[in-house]
Amino acid sequence: MDQLISQLNFKSHNSIIHSVDSIGDDTCYVLDLSVTPNILAAAGSNYLIKIYDRSNNTILNVLSGHKDAINETKFIENTNTLLSCSSDKSVKIWDAKTGQCSQTINQQGEIFSIDLNGDILAMGVGSTVVLYNLSTKKMIRKFDCSHTEDVTRVRFHPVDKNKLVSCSVDGLICMYDLEQADDDDAILHVINVEDSIGNIGFFGPSYQYLYSLSHTERLATWDLTTGSKLKHYGSDLRTTLSERYKYEINYFISCIYDATSGQLILFGGDFNGTGYVFLVTPDDIIEVSKLENVHTDVIRNVFWDKFKSELITSSEDSKIGFWTNNPLITNALKINNDTSSNKMKEEKPRSKKSSPYHK
C-alpha cells in the first residue's frame, strides 16, 4: 500500500496547449485521450483528432473527418490503428502515423462508446448495443431491447472476451454472454443502479468486479459473478469527501485499477482545475494526493502509464498535462525550481526608468 501511495504522488513536468490550428490563438476542449507507448491521440471539441509524438509532444498528424462530437477513441492493441466514434453516427478507422482513414462504419444513431475484441467491434448506438466484424465489414448482432436510453459505455471483459458489459442513461448495467445465440439467454445480469450511468470499469484479481460512476457523481461497486451490489459509497460522496478533507470536490473523472497492488484508484477534481487522487477500499474512499498548478478548468480524462511513471490528463482548459512520479525527474524539477527561486531573490529591483511603458 505504501509503495502505491508513493507512486500516486505525481508532480507536473510538462503541459501543452491543444490548439485548433498551428497558427491562430483558438483552442478547444480535449474530450478524449488514447495512448500507446509512443503516440497520443487527443480528440478535440472541434471534431479533429491530433496525434502527438510522446517523445517530444510534437504533432505528427491531424485526423479530420468527423462532423460532430467525438465521443470515444481507442487504439487497436500494439498497433498505430485508431478507432473513433462520434455523434455524427459513424466509427472511423485511422492509421495514426499516416493520418489516413481506411474505413468508415455508418450507423443509424449517435455512437457514444466503442470497444474491441480482436476483429469484433462493440458499439453503443443510441439505446442499442451493436456488434460488428471488422474483417467481413458486416454486423454480427445487436441488442436493441436491453436498454431504453442512450448506451454510454460498452466494455469487453478483460479476461473472458465472450462477456460484454454495457451501461446506459436508463440506469441499467447489462452483462452479456456472446456465446449464447438467443438474445434473451445472452443477457446474464441486469443491474439497476437507479441513476444515469456515465462510466464503468472492471477490477479485482479476475476482473470479477465492476465499478460504476453515475452522471450525478455517485460511485458503486458490483459483483459480476452474482450481479449483486458490493458497496454504494453514498448519494453525496462529493460533499462527504469535501467536508472530510477540507477542499471542494465538484466531480469525479474515472477509476483506474492497479493490478499489481489490487487497488482501485478514483480520480476527481474541482472547477478550477485541481485534480484529486483517492484509493477505493471495500468500505471507504481515502485521500492520496493532488494534481495541482496545471489545469484551470474541468479535467476530462486521466491515463496512467505505470511503465513510464507518467500520468496524462486533459481538460476543458485545452491543456494536456504530463505528470511524473519518477524520483530522478521530480528531484530535477525541485532543483530547477529552487534555482529559479534563488535567482529571483538575487535579482536587484529594476529602476522604474528601465521600462518605457511605466508611467
C-alpha beads as a LAMMPS data file, in Angstrom:
LAMMPS data file: protein, C-alpha beads

359 atoms
358 bonds

1 atom types
1 bond types

-500.0 500.0 xlo xhi
-500.0 500.0 ylo yhi
-500.0 500.0 zlo zhi

Masses

1 110.0

Atoms # bond

1 1 1 0.000 0.000 0.000
2 1 1 2.784 2.468 0.921
3 1 1 4.527 1.798 -2.391
4 1 1 1.342 2.516 -4.329
5 1 1 0.702 5.728 -2.407
6 1 1 4.226 6.845 -3.278
7 1 1 3.596 6.022 -6.942
8 1 1 0.409 8.094 -6.910
9 1 1 2.152 11.260 -5.737
10 1 1 2.613 12.921 -9.118
11 1 1 4.416 16.151 -9.947
12 1 1 3.809 18.129 -13.113
13 1 1 6.733 18.048 -15.537
14 1 1 5.140 19.439 -18.723
15 1 1 1.934 20.597 -20.368
16 1 1 0.914 21.582 -23.889
17 1 1 -1.927 23.593 -25.375
18 1 1 -4.156 21.591 -27.705
19 1 1 -4.926 24.334 -30.255
20 1 1 -7.393 24.249 -33.128
21 1 1 -4.650 25.082 -35.606
22 1 1 -0.943 25.778 -35.529
23 1 1 -1.288 29.467 -36.388
24 1 1 -4.215 31.040 -34.560
25 1 1 -4.885 31.528 -30.884
26 1 1 -8.070 29.439 -30.882
27 1 1 -8.164 26.495 -28.518
28 1 1 -10.629 23.704 -27.885
29 1 1 -11.647 21.226 -25.209
30 1 1 -9.824 17.899 -25.146
31 1 1 -12.721 15.453 -24.902
32 1 1 -10.936 12.088 -25.048
33 1 1 -7.449 10.583 -24.911
34 1 1 -5.975 7.334 -26.211
35 1 1 -2.355 6.444 -25.620
36 1 1 0.201 3.920 -26.891
37 1 1 3.825 3.666 -25.695
38 1 1 4.860 6.046 -28.496
39 1 1 1.921 8.208 -29.539
40 1 1 -1.033 10.032 -28.018
41 1 1 -4.380 10.740 -29.695
42 1 1 -6.353 13.723 -28.400
43 1 1 -9.910 14.270 -29.636
44 1 1 -10.905 17.922 -29.555
45 1 1 -14.253 19.675 -29.342
46 1 1 -13.572 20.932 -32.890
47 1 1 -14.181 17.388 -34.291
48 1 1 -10.452 16.882 -35.005
49 1 1 -8.068 14.316 -33.535
50 1 1 -4.447 15.329 -33.083
51 1 1 -1.724 12.706 -32.924
52 1 1 1.274 13.598 -30.747
53 1 1 4.713 12.031 -30.533
54 1 1 5.127 11.134 -26.862
55 1 1 8.910 11.525 -27.001
56 1 1 8.685 15.284 -27.562
57 1 1 4.930 16.107 -27.587
58 1 1 5.050 17.385 -31.165
59 1 1 2.145 16.911 -33.562
60 1 1 2.523 14.041 -36.033
61 1 1 -0.881 14.229 -37.708
62 1 1 -4.308 15.806 -37.585
63 1 1 -7.192 13.441 -38.320
64 1 1 -10.094 15.236 -39.978
65 1 1 -13.380 13.632 -40.997
66 1 1 -15.944 13.649 -38.196
67 1 1 -18.802 16.151 -38.445
68 1 1 -19.967 16.108 -34.824
69 1 1 -18.654 15.461 -31.306
70 1 1 -16.088 12.658 -30.980
71 1 1 -17.227 10.604 -28.004
72 1 1 -14.514 7.954 -27.639
73 1 1 -11.252 6.841 -29.235
74 1 1 -9.362 3.579 -28.918
75 1 1 -6.130 2.159 -30.362
76 1 1 -6.046 -1.426 -31.565
77 1 1 -3.543 -3.023 -29.181
78 1 1 0.111 -2.953 -30.296
79 1 1 -0.698 -1.004 -33.482
80 1 1 -0.977 2.564 -34.754
81 1 1 -4.571 1.920 -35.844
82 1 1 -7.026 4.210 -34.076
83 1 1 -10.805 3.915 -33.931
84 1 1 -13.031 6.886 -33.156
85 1 1 -16.791 7.099 -32.653
86 1 1 -18.920 10.175 -32.982
87 1 1 -22.338 11.740 -32.653
88 1 1 -22.213 12.020 -36.451
89 1 1 -23.326 8.330 -36.365
90 1 1 -20.023 6.912 -37.584
91 1 1 -16.961 4.993 -36.461
92 1 1 -13.781 5.815 -38.353
93 1 1 -10.633 3.687 -38.547
94 1 1 -7.378 5.632 -38.945
95 1 1 -3.699 4.999 -39.481
96 1 1 -2.411 7.408 -36.847
97 1 1 1.059 7.616 -38.415
98 1 1 -0.115 8.477 -41.957
99 1 1 -3.320 10.263 -40.992
100 1 1 -5.368 8.249 -43.491
101 1 1 -8.887 7.000 -42.778
102 1 1 -9.160 3.417 -44.060
103 1 1 -12.795 2.709 -43.196
104 1 1 -15.983 4.455 -42.078
105 1 1 -18.729 2.437 -40.377
106 1 1 -22.074 4.242 -40.528
107 1 1 -24.884 3.546 -38.077
108 1 1 -28.466 4.716 -37.514
109 1 1 -27.799 6.701 -34.340
110 1 1 -25.184 8.586 -32.340
111 1 1 -22.320 6.350 -31.226
112 1 1 -21.237 7.095 -27.678
113 1 1 -18.839 4.230 -26.946
114 1 1 -16.735 1.542 -28.623
115 1 1 -14.616 -1.413 -27.556
116 1 1 -12.653 -4.127 -29.348
117 1 1 -12.153 -7.870 -29.052
118 1 1 -9.933 -8.919 -31.940
119 1 1 -11.941 -8.216 -35.095
120 1 1 -15.170 -7.745 -33.149
121 1 1 -16.212 -4.139 -32.574
122 1 1 -18.835 -3.340 -29.939
123 1 1 -20.702 -0.062 -30.320
124 1 1 -23.186 1.825 -28.174
125 1 1 -25.509 3.204 -30.872
126 1 1 -28.284 5.221 -29.308
127 1 1 -30.037 2.768 -26.981
128 1 1 -28.731 -0.278 -28.906
129 1 1 -25.617 -2.413 -28.434
130 1 1 -24.245 -3.376 -31.866
131 1 1 -21.561 -5.986 -32.654
132 1 1 -19.687 -5.607 -35.941
133 1 1 -16.982 -7.717 -37.650
134 1 1 -14.151 -5.504 -38.898
135 1 1 -12.817 -8.199 -41.244
136 1 1 -16.066 -9.043 -43.025
137 1 1 -17.414 -5.483 -42.613
138 1 1 -20.758 -6.873 -41.511
139 1 1 -22.937 -6.542 -38.453
140 1 1 -22.952 -9.717 -36.347
141 1 1 -25.842 -8.990 -33.987
142 1 1 -27.477 -6.279 -31.955
143 1 1 -29.196 -5.987 -28.586
144 1 1 -31.968 -3.448 -29.037
145 1 1 -34.163 -4.337 -26.059
146 1 1 -31.708 -4.349 -23.150
147 1 1 -31.634 -0.544 -22.812
148 1 1 -34.277 2.149 -23.313
149 1 1 -31.972 5.180 -23.402
150 1 1 -28.513 6.061 -24.733
151 1 1 -25.784 3.475 -24.110
152 1 1 -22.857 5.377 -22.587
153 1 1 -20.269 2.569 -22.313
154 1 1 -19.615 -0.846 -23.865
155 1 1 -16.743 -2.921 -22.482
156 1 1 -15.465 -6.425 -23.239
157 1 1 -14.337 -8.365 -20.190
158 1 1 -10.507 -8.212 -19.908
159 1 1 -10.178 -11.987 -19.385
160 1 1 -13.345 -13.658 -20.674
161 1 1 -13.704 -11.975 -24.061
162 1 1 -17.068 -13.648 -24.679
163 1 1 -18.526 -11.442 -21.972
164 1 1 -19.622 -7.880 -22.708
165 1 1 -20.964 -5.221 -20.336
166 1 1 -22.970 -2.130 -21.257
167 1 1 -24.390 0.753 -19.237
168 1 1 -26.878 3.452 -20.043
169 1 1 -28.614 6.666 -19.122
170 1 1 -31.548 4.415 -18.214
171 1 1 -29.653 3.365 -15.073
172 1 1 -29.089 -0.239 -16.123
173 1 1 -25.879 -2.268 -16.404
174 1 1 -26.265 -5.329 -18.654
175 1 1 -23.849 -8.230 -18.891
176 1 1 -23.971 -10.468 -21.981
177 1 1 -22.652 -13.940 -22.788
178 1 1 -21.941 -13.647 -26.507
179 1 1 -21.660 -17.416 -26.891
180 1 1 -25.421 -17.633 -26.418
181 1 1 -27.233 -17.335 -29.748
182 1 1 -30.578 -16.310 -28.266
183 1 1 -30.633 -12.659 -27.191
184 1 1 -32.657 -13.319 -24.038
185 1 1 -30.350 -16.173 -22.974
186 1 1 -27.317 -13.986 -23.701
187 1 1 -28.249 -11.447 -21.026
188 1 1 -26.678 -12.832 -17.843
189 1 1 -27.354 -9.951 -15.474
190 1 1 -29.328 -6.736 -15.453
191 1 1 -28.198 -4.451 -12.620
192 1 1 -30.396 -1.487 -11.756
193 1 1 -28.171 1.327 -10.485
194 1 1 -31.208 3.636 -10.253
195 1 1 -29.167 6.525 -11.652
196 1 1 -27.946 7.613 -15.082
197 1 1 -24.568 5.900 -15.603
198 1 1 -21.634 7.622 -17.280
199 1 1 -18.732 5.239 -16.761
200 1 1 -17.920 1.656 -15.797
201 1 1 -14.750 -0.419 -15.438
202 1 1 -13.543 -3.825 -14.298
203 1 1 -11.378 -4.581 -11.281
204 1 1 -10.407 -7.453 -8.982
205 1 1 -7.953 -10.390 -9.255
206 1 1 -10.004 -11.981 -12.053
207 1 1 -11.723 -8.720 -13.024
208 1 1 -14.861 -10.172 -11.470
209 1 1 -15.966 -6.817 -10.075
210 1 1 -17.266 -3.668 -11.748
211 1 1 -17.336 -0.047 -10.648
212 1 1 -19.953 2.424 -11.853
213 1 1 -19.853 6.215 -11.843
214 1 1 -23.143 7.990 -12.389
215 1 1 -23.792 11.364 -14.013
216 1 1 -24.686 12.587 -10.517
217 1 1 -21.185 11.612 -9.303
218 1 1 -22.211 8.509 -7.351
219 1 1 -19.764 5.618 -7.067
220 1 1 -20.797 1.992 -6.575
221 1 1 -19.138 -1.423 -6.941
222 1 1 -20.708 -4.676 -8.148
223 1 1 -20.010 -8.415 -8.203
224 1 1 -20.361 -9.616 -11.806
225 1 1 -20.500 -13.261 -10.741
226 1 1 -23.809 -12.744 -8.984
227 1 1 -24.907 -9.366 -10.289
228 1 1 -25.151 -8.084 -6.718
229 1 1 -24.037 -4.793 -5.189
230 1 1 -20.820 -4.743 -3.163
231 1 1 -20.857 -1.144 -1.961
232 1 1 -22.616 2.145 -2.646
233 1 1 -20.403 4.992 -1.446
234 1 1 -23.245 7.380 -0.651
235 1 1 -25.623 9.629 -2.531
236 1 1 -23.483 12.700 -1.843
237 1 1 -19.902 11.435 -1.975
238 1 1 -18.567 14.797 -3.148
239 1 1 -19.855 16.556 -0.038
240 1 1 -18.649 13.758 2.253
241 1 1 -15.091 13.931 0.901
242 1 1 -15.094 17.750 0.687
243 1 1 -16.028 18.052 4.351
244 1 1 -13.558 15.370 5.414
245 1 1 -10.547 16.718 3.534
246 1 1 -11.413 20.458 3.652
247 1 1 -11.386 21.194 -0.061
248 1 1 -14.126 21.285 -2.655
249 1 1 -14.636 18.277 -4.919
250 1 1 -17.011 19.066 -7.782
251 1 1 -16.885 15.913 -9.912
252 1 1 -15.295 12.516 -10.444
253 1 1 -13.422 11.658 -13.637
254 1 1 -12.942 7.890 -13.665
255 1 1 -11.337 4.967 -11.857
256 1 1 -8.165 3.062 -12.759
257 1 1 -7.440 -0.427 -11.465
258 1 1 -3.851 -1.210 -10.452
259 1 1 -3.498 -4.983 -10.832
260 1 1 -0.125 -5.093 -9.043
261 1 1 -1.483 -3.769 -5.759
262 1 1 -5.069 -4.911 -6.323
263 1 1 -6.285 -1.364 -5.636
264 1 1 -8.976 0.670 -7.370
265 1 1 -7.991 4.328 -7.778
266 1 1 -10.540 7.141 -8.076
267 1 1 -9.780 10.476 -9.746
268 1 1 -11.804 13.622 -9.095
269 1 1 -11.435 17.350 -9.486
270 1 1 -12.741 20.857 -8.909
271 1 1 -13.909 23.531 -11.334
272 1 1 -10.578 25.388 -11.006
273 1 1 -8.569 22.504 -12.487
274 1 1 -7.147 20.804 -9.399
275 1 1 -7.257 17.026 -9.568
276 1 1 -7.607 14.652 -6.623
277 1 1 -6.440 11.047 -6.283
278 1 1 -8.150 8.590 -3.920
279 1 1 -7.934 4.911 -3.055
280 1 1 -11.199 2.980 -3.122
281 1 1 -11.328 0.407 -0.316
282 1 1 -14.202 -2.025 0.294
283 1 1 -15.612 0.372 2.901
284 1 1 -14.284 3.863 2.247
285 1 1 -12.542 6.413 -0.007
286 1 1 -9.063 7.516 1.144
287 1 1 -7.205 10.641 0.015
288 1 1 -3.787 10.081 -1.597
289 1 1 -2.613 13.183 -3.465
290 1 1 -3.488 16.276 -5.511
291 1 1 -2.772 17.262 -9.128
292 1 1 -2.097 20.980 -8.873
293 1 1 -0.947 24.032 -10.834
294 1 1 -1.519 22.792 -14.381
295 1 1 -5.198 22.892 -15.306
296 1 1 -7.608 25.784 -14.817
297 1 1 -10.866 24.066 -15.788
298 1 1 -12.640 20.702 -15.588
299 1 1 -10.342 17.697 -16.103
300 1 1 -11.948 15.326 -18.590
301 1 1 -9.531 12.395 -18.867
302 1 1 -6.826 10.588 -16.917
303 1 1 -4.415 7.967 -18.272
304 1 1 -1.739 6.288 -16.122
305 1 1 1.250 4.824 -17.919
306 1 1 2.737 2.963 -14.995
307 1 1 5.622 1.580 -17.075
308 1 1 6.822 5.101 -17.920
309 1 1 5.911 6.512 -14.484
310 1 1 3.702 9.083 -16.187
311 1 1 0.147 10.309 -15.691
312 1 1 -1.527 12.169 -18.572
313 1 1 -4.539 14.439 -18.077
314 1 1 -6.684 16.505 -20.435
315 1 1 -9.026 19.329 -19.633
316 1 1 -11.596 21.831 -20.824
317 1 1 -8.849 24.467 -20.498
318 1 1 -7.343 22.999 -23.724
319 1 1 -4.287 21.688 -21.900
320 1 1 -2.813 18.213 -21.893
321 1 1 -0.856 17.746 -18.671
322 1 1 2.043 15.368 -18.097
323 1 1 2.819 14.257 -14.546
324 1 1 5.550 12.009 -13.175
325 1 1 6.384 10.062 -10.044
326 1 1 9.899 9.214 -11.258
327 1 1 12.266 10.349 -8.441
328 1 1 15.006 11.319 -10.918
329 1 1 12.653 13.696 -12.723
330 1 1 10.901 15.048 -9.626
331 1 1 14.258 15.753 -7.940
332 1 1 15.465 17.541 -11.066
333 1 1 12.263 19.601 -11.123
334 1 1 12.770 20.516 -7.471
335 1 1 16.371 21.600 -8.125
336 1 1 15.273 23.707 -11.100
337 1 1 12.504 25.320 -9.064
338 1 1 14.872 26.047 -6.160
339 1 1 17.440 27.525 -8.562
340 1 1 14.824 29.727 -10.179
341 1 1 13.622 30.929 -6.783
342 1 1 17.173 31.796 -5.687
343 1 1 17.828 33.718 -8.900
344 1 1 14.668 35.731 -8.369
345 1 1 15.760 36.563 -4.827
346 1 1 19.220 37.631 -6.011
347 1 1 17.951 39.920 -8.775
348 1 1 18.105 43.589 -7.925
349 1 1 14.857 45.509 -8.228
350 1 1 14.602 47.267 -11.554
351 1 1 14.548 51.022 -11.763
352 1 1 11.220 52.385 -12.829
353 1 1 13.038 54.065 -15.734
354 1 1 14.037 50.683 -17.151
355 1 1 10.523 50.185 -18.524
356 1 1 9.499 52.534 -21.332
357 1 1 5.836 51.728 -20.528
358 1 1 5.967 52.793 -16.892
359 1 1 4.116 55.973 -16.070

Bonds

1 1 1 2
2 1 2 3
3 1 3 4
4 1 4 5
5 1 5 6
6 1 6 7
7 1 7 8
8 1 8 9
9 1 9 10
10 1 10 11
11 1 11 12
12 1 12 13
13 1 13 14
14 1 14 15
15 1 15 16
16 1 16 17
17 1 17 18
18 1 18 19
19 1 19 20
20 1 20 21
21 1 21 22
22 1 22 23
23 1 23 24
24 1 24 25
25 1 25 26
26 1 26 27
27 1 27 28
28 1 28 29
29 1 29 30
30 1 30 31
31 1 31 32
32 1 32 33
33 1 33 34
34 1 34 35
35 1 35 36
36 1 36 37
37 1 37 38
38 1 38 39
39 1 39 40
40 1 40 41
41 1 41 42
42 1 42 43
43 1 43 44
44 1 44 45
45 1 45 46
46 1 46 47
47 1 47 48
48 1 48 49
49 1 49 50
50 1 50 51
51 1 51 52
52 1 52 53
53 1 53 54
54 1 54 55
55 1 55 56
56 1 56 57
57 1 57 58
58 1 58 59
59 1 59 60
60 1 60 61
61 1 61 62
62 1 62 63
63 1 63 64
64 1 64 65
65 1 65 66
66 1 66 67
67 1 67 68
68 1 68 69
69 1 69 70
70 1 70 71
71 1 71 72
72 1 72 73
73 1 73 74
74 1 74 75
75 1 75 76
76 1 76 77
77 1 77 78
78 1 78 79
79 1 79 80
80 1 80 81
81 1 81 82
82 1 82 83
83 1 83 84
84 1 84 85
85 1 85 86
86 1 86 87
87 1 87 88
88 1 88 89
89 1 89 90
90 1 90 91
91 1 91 92
92 1 92 93
93 1 93 94
94 1 94 95
95 1 95 96
96 1 96 97
97 1 97 98
98 1 98 99
99 1 99 100
100 1 100 101
101 1 101 102
102 1 102 103
103 1 103 104
104 1 104 105
105 1 105 106
106 1 106 107
107 1 107 108
108 1 108 109
109 1 109 110
110 1 110 111
111 1 111 112
112 1 112 113
113 1 113 114
114 1 114 115
115 1 115 116
116 1 116 117
117 1 117 118
118 1 118 119
119 1 119 120
120 1 120 121
121 1 121 122
122 1 122 123
123 1 123 124
124 1 124 125
125 1 125 126
126 1 126 127
127 1 127 128
128 1 128 129
129 1 129 130
130 1 130 131
131 1 131 132
132 1 132 133
133 1 133 134
134 1 134 135
135 1 135 136
136 1 136 137
137 1 137 138
138 1 138 139
139 1 139 140
140 1 140 141
141 1 141 142
142 1 142 143
143 1 143 144
144 1 144 145
145 1 145 146
146 1 146 147
147 1 147 148
148 1 148 149
149 1 149 150
150 1 150 151
151 1 151 152
152 1 152 153
153 1 153 154
154 1 154 155
155 1 155 156
156 1 156 157
157 1 157 158
158 1 158 159
159 1 159 160
160 1 160 161
161 1 161 162
162 1 162 163
163 1 163 164
164 1 164 165
165 1 165 166
166 1 166 167
167 1 167 168
168 1 168 169
169 1 169 170
170 1 170 171
171 1 171 172
172 1 172 173
173 1 173 174
174 1 174 175
175 1 175 176
176 1 176 177
177 1 177 178
178 1 178 179
179 1 179 180
180 1 180 181
181 1 181 182
182 1 182 183
183 1 183 184
184 1 184 185
185 1 185 186
186 1 186 187
187 1 187 188
188 1 188 189
189 1 189 190
190 1 190 191
191 1 191 192
192 1 192 193
193 1 193 194
194 1 194 195
195 1 195 196
196 1 196 197
197 1 197 198
198 1 198 199
199 1 199 200
200 1 200 201
201 1 201 202
202 1 202 203
203 1 203 204
204 1 204 205
205 1 205 206
206 1 206 207
207 1 207 208
208 1 208 209
209 1 209 210
210 1 210 211
211 1 211 212
212 1 212 213
213 1 213 214
214 1 214 215
215 1 215 216
216 1 216 217
217 1 217 218
218 1 218 219
219 1 219 220
220 1 220 221
221 1 221 222
222 1 222 223
223 1 223 224
224 1 224 225
225 1 225 226
226 1 226 227
227 1 227 228
228 1 228 229
229 1 229 230
230 1 230 231
231 1 231 232
232 1 232 233
233 1 233 234
234 1 234 235
235 1 235 236
236 1 236 237
237 1 237 238
238 1 238 239
239 1 239 240
240 1 240 241
241 1 241 242
242 1 242 243
243 1 243 244
244 1 244 245
245 1 245 246
246 1 246 247
247 1 247 248
248 1 248 249
249 1 249 250
250 1 250 251
251 1 251 252
252 1 252 253
253 1 253 254
254 1 254 255
255 1 255 256
256 1 256 257
257 1 257 258
258 1 258 259
259 1 259 260
260 1 260 261
261 1 261 262
262 1 262 263
263 1 263 264
264 1 264 265
265 1 265 266
266 1 266 267
267 1 267 268
268 1 268 269
269 1 269 270
270 1 270 271
271 1 271 272
272 1 272 273
273 1 273 274
274 1 274 275
275 1 275 276
276 1 276 277
277 1 277 278
278 1 278 279
279 1 279 280
280 1 280 281
281 1 281 282
282 1 282 283
283 1 283 284
284 1 284 285
285 1 285 286
286 1 286 287
287 1 287 288
288 1 288 289
289 1 289 290
290 1 290 291
291 1 291 292
292 1 292 293
293 1 293 294
294 1 294 295
295 1 295 296
296 1 296 297
297 1 297 298
298 1 298 299
299 1 299 300
300 1 300 301
301 1 301 302
302 1 302 303
303 1 303 304
304 1 304 305
305 1 305 306
306 1 306 307
307 1 307 308
308 1 308 309
309 1 309 310
310 1 310 311
311 1 311 312
312 1 312 313
313 1 313 314
314 1 314 315
315 1 315 316
316 1 316 317
317 1 317 318
318 1 318 319
319 1 319 320
320 1 320 321
321 1 321 322
322 1 322 323
323 1 323 324
324 1 324 325
325 1 325 326
326 1 326 327
327 1 327 328
328 1 328 329
329 1 329 330
330 1 330 331
331 1 331 332
332 1 332 333
333 1 333 334
334 1 334 335
335 1 335 336
336 1 336 337
337 1 337 338
338 1 338 339
339 1 339 340
340 1 340 341
341 1 341 342
342 1 342 343
343 1 343 344
344 1 344 345
345 1 345 346
346 1 346 347
347 1 347 348
348 1 348 349
349 1 349 350
350 1 350 351
351 1 351 352
352 1 352 353
353 1 353 354
354 1 354 355
355 1 355 356
356 1 356 357
357 1 357 358
358 1 358 359
